[in-house]
Amino acid sequence: MMDKLIVAIDGPASSGKSTTAKLLAEKLGYLYIDTGAMYRAITLLAIRHKILDNQEAIIRLAKESDIQLRFEKGQTSVFVDGIDVSEEIRSMEVSKQVSPVSKIEEVRKIMVQKQRLMGEKGGVVMEGRDITTVVFPDADVKIFLNATIEERANRRVKEYHSKGIDISLDQVIENIRERDRIDSSREISPLKKSEDAIEIDTTNLTIDEQVNLILQKVKEIISNRN
């Protein structure tokens, strides 16, 4: 039986976090936790309630909403108050608003508390933007994924096109650049590389190569402990 480690993966939008973390969790038999999906869920609710300009109301939503992540058969489904919102949270509208919502201090505190409860017993691969620095600064394995903005935008365009959403590369580059700016400059839990995190540039790597690099590190740590 493998030791149940906490594997924390950070990085900017479309750096490969989600796909890599999912596959890594499958190989390890761990729980995969997409923290970004939690912030997207709150953003979706704020859009639906037309309260994007009301921080107090958004904070109340974050406190009162039951957000659950269910990872089954290689897919993570996101449920809010028992309703599957997995598709809706990936819309361009949510992508445009998620960074302003996620920088609200109280929202982040509420989400971080939920995330720590999910992963405190180990056996998790958790990905986001502040996992290695805030949520689990003492994680057993800390990874920071990155890629050029052009490569990241190309990946996101392909994702949208696969869902039948017509969007230009320039639009996506603009959105990603703005998200990077907000995520990196916010006062609360900014996106940044932890000093002891292993940085992996995924621009020219396949998903399998990314996963194998991290898997090797996990196996090294487990071997050194035994």
MOLIN-V984067 format. One line per field, one symbol per residue. burial: 1 if it has 24 or more other ideal C-beta (glycine too) atoms within 12 Angstrom, else 0. A space follows every 50 residues. Layout:
burial->???
This chain:
burial->00001111111111111111111110110111111111111111111100 01000011101100101110100001110100001101111101111111 11110011011101110110011111111111111100111111111010 11101110110000001000011011101101110100111111001111 01000010011011101100100000
